Amino acid sequence: MDNMSNGTLISLSGISKFYDTGKVKVRALRGIYLDIKRGEFVGVIGPSGSGKSTLMNIIGCLDTPSSGEYILDGEPVAEMTIHQLASIRNRKIGFIFQNFNLLPYATAYENVELPLIFAGLPGQIRKEKVMHNLSIVGLAERADHKPTELSGGEMQRVAIARAMANDPEVILADEPTGNLDSRSGREIISIFENLNKSGKSVIVITHDMNIAGRCHRLIHIKDGAIESDEKNHSALVAD
Amino acid sequence: MKILTYKFLLFLKLIGREFKAQKLRMGLTVLAITWGTISITLLLAFSVGIERQMNKSNRGLGDGIVIVWGGQTSLPYQGLPQGRRIMFRTESGIIDLIKSRVSGIEMIAGEFLRWGQTIEYGRKQVNKLICGTYPEYQVMRSHYAKEGGRFINQKDMELKRRVVYLGTEVANELFGEGVNPVGEIIKINGIPFAVIGVMIEKLQDSNYHGPDDDYLVIPASTYLLMYGDPYFDNLVYKVKDGVDSKAVEKDLFRVVGAKYRFDPKDESAMWIWDTVEGAEIFRKVFLGITIFMWFIGGMTLFIAGIGVANIMYVAVRERTREIGTKMALGSRGGQIIFQFMIEAMVISLAGGFFGILLSLAITAVFRMLSMEGDLELMSNPTVNWPVALITVGTLSVIGFLAGFFPARKAASINPVEALRYE
């Protein structure tokens, strides 16, 4: 409850992750301590292989840490069953992937509807939420299009609408602009900024310094540990 | 409960959407199962049909009958030399003797034969075999008359009537096809006879004095009046059900041997054609063929199974990323497995349904086609329901397992790995 009261959404203490590939043991994360408050706009940067994707997966409850404690929105994740984890991912976390991961056979509408179906919401509410989120990303008119009929930027916007569908606590984006041209990338990042302004926590993993420069807080990861964690004054000032 | 039902309906909606998305793959899998089912069902349907037709044509000669001819002794016996001819004298009461002394015989009849007799109807004239015999001959040799006619009977025998029963071919030659000659008068060697019946066409694969549709039958008493043969040409008897025809044959040699005085062990004293034994050999041969057919069927099933397993396996594998995405969005592993199970079930049920339906249709077409001659064996295929259902069941289980295991694996690995899968 303490975490809740001071607005802490994500609290990692001593998180480590090992991968045992049989011959070699890889230490992807080495004792991470990190608190993220509600409404923060955080960029996670670092060279490839630094462990930032692993960190992201653990925060997103897609993966479990080898050791350490993770408290999400006041609840210790380590004690949850896989069903509870599925439910947490469904309600509290909105994922955005580098390669969009839209279902190729489903329309934009159906893709956004997917997490709402998993949540078991009734049809009318699903419809409202799908159309609301599609209009936030400016794609309400393209609801009936399949991913193959959309540009890369549009696909990522559909993915954002899908991530937002269940009104999650936090948006987790893993290299969201990695497969996009710079103009589409800028569009995506302004959507993130708008979401953040409306109160959503946003965590973006990126190589792209243009994007990193727009985040309010920058966390550098190197060799599985936090190298630096600082406020990005230029972005804050620009606001 | 209401919420659960609702969630289930939502889930079915998702599945329906994915079915639509994979029409081609689903269609191919359904086709594979349909094809497998048709192949095996038809293979065994024709095998059963051919066996039936062969049995039927086997029985064309008669069901479980034995034909006996007089022979020549090869062993001296009671002071008599070898090389004596054994013939069944008409007046010797040999038929009654055998009937009363050989217990395994159900019925027996003698036959008199005369080839090349002149048969006339109006201005038409043909030369045919005349067979003089007894009413028992009808049952033993499957001589059944077409509607409106009959075979010779006891009354004909007693009254020595001049009545004649025609083989189908004889009737066709004299009267033309499709004409009912019953009641017409024909002449045999100039003597008028009334036609009392025409044989129903039958399949016949063996004979000992020409095909049954190519001779005329008259009562033995009438025959003797005309020709006065001193000897039967041969005897025909039918063994009682469940009695070993070999034992009956032994009895016959004992009884006839005692009367005509030949050694019961003298096998050349009488010539025997035991069709019961032939039928037994045929049954064994066909058992071999059936086993072979089952083997081929099993192989076909196996190959079809591999096809189905392969398609299902690939289907699950190529959707691993999709499974990962869904799990990231909050779907549960169980739902994903259940989805593939439903998919496998729908596919195999549809495939089995079409397979059985098409098999029934194809066999029905074959039965409708009137096939003559050599193809006649193909004309009666019969779908064997247990085989059809076992085939569908096996393919379904294979498809099910081939979908279930990779799906369970995909759903149980951590979503990160599923998402990373290329």
Interface residues (C-beta under 8 A of the other chain):
Chain A: N57 G60 L62 D63 T64 I82 H83 A86 S87 R89 N90 R91 F95 F97 N101 L103 P104 Y105 A106 E110 L114 P115 I117 F118 A119 G120 P122 R162 N166
Chain B: I3 Y6 K7 L10 F11 K13 L14 R17 E18 K20 A21 Q22 R321 E322 G324 T325 K326 M327 A328 L329 G330 S331 R332 G333 N414 P415 V416 L419
